[in-house]
Amino acid sequence: MSRSAHPAGPRHADVMTEGHYTAPAEDLNALDEKVWARTVTRDEHGALTVGGIGVARLAEEFGTPAYFLDESDFRARCRAWSDAFGPGADVFYAGKAFLSRAVVRWLQEEGLNLDVCSGGELTTALDAGMPAARIAFHGNNKTVDEIERAVSAGVGRIVLDSFQEIVRVAHIAQRLGRRQPVQIRVTVGVEAHTHEFIATAHEDQKFGIALADGQAAEAVRRALTLDGLELIGIHSHIGSQIFDMAGFEVSARRVVQLLAEVRDEHGIELPEIDLGGGLGIAYTSDDDPREPHEIAKALGDIVTRECEANGLATPRISVEPGRAIVGPTAFTLYEVGTIKPLEGLRTYVSVDGGMSDNIRTALYDAEYSVALVSRTSDAEPMLVRVVGKHCESGDIVVKDAFLPSDLAPGDLIAVPATGAYCRAMASNYNHSLRPPVVAVRDGQARVIVRRETEEDLLRLDVG
């Protein structure tokens, strides 16, 4: 058993053997602003509040487990990304991180575009009123039905992921009498410093068309010859939960070199370059993510420098933050059920949720923070493992953390930075009910995705 120092998992990270833990914080009651939503604080009684509402009231009204999303923080992060890149670039929120109709409306109101990667996400976006022209459609194996719906709706771009898809989209667009704007997703041979399951630009994986052996250049040639397609640019995405900009620099250099090849062979300069998303957030106090303005400047400088070196006009840049926007804005609230000390090892703290509401720890060996939030405590810290109630030994929410030693059943604890890929990847394992998402803002709380019920489960069971 090992514990990775990297929040996404062990690949390329420094690995520490079991038993070498980060020392407990000096004050277990303190809330690190890097990992908690911006309006989170403690009230005069020591209980956590978000948007001006205490967790005891939230738990009583909405139950546990539940995701509580700071709407003000979400909107502020949208504005920060939009302002950082300015009117000369496009920011597409990556809907796979977390998507609902309320979120779509917030994106519209804050001026962001939306990246979807399935028919369900596309339906949600259109139903909530997102203009189709502001939608990008991703996916490595889009169905004919999904492509037809996207083209018919008039999505602003479809990101082509294979040679078969180039022909498929072109045929459908021509049949529908459309000329569909597209980008070609290329794999640039960069292994990002992240977990192997979320590193997406090395060559041995399912996404994109490789730059190697002229494959990407051939994809460009084919796309330019088909009447149903309007090739507007090249797309590259190197992975997720990335802090180091070096991978983006290599990726941008190789994509710009492809743009130069396209100009030299076909006499055109493609107007756009999409560098994807994947920028990391703080899951623990050890993480140090970059601010949007730092990212915008770094990416802008990289692309401008490489284009000048190749004699190209600087294309319009697109980015796709998902986790970086929604991840820090939410926390998951649990009630402690049982506490099981194991002498000489750790204490197991079981909560009323688990891997059904946060699969990332089991899937990626991801690291999280946790805090006692229904009260403060001056008790000595104890090493804990926060686990769920599922029939699975891998049902771990927080692998190793410190909580006060007077923790008791009925206490409320919260795991921050769960806005991304928690509700989106939630399941009904053990016929559990997926928790609600509750938006909190200015002293008001409202459900934006309701809690599932047992009736929901039975309604799907038609046997």
Summary of the structure (lengths in Angstrom):
residues: 463
radius of gyration: 23.0
end to end distance: 41.8
largest distance: 71.5
contacts: 1642
relative contact order: 0.16
helix: 32%
strand: 25%
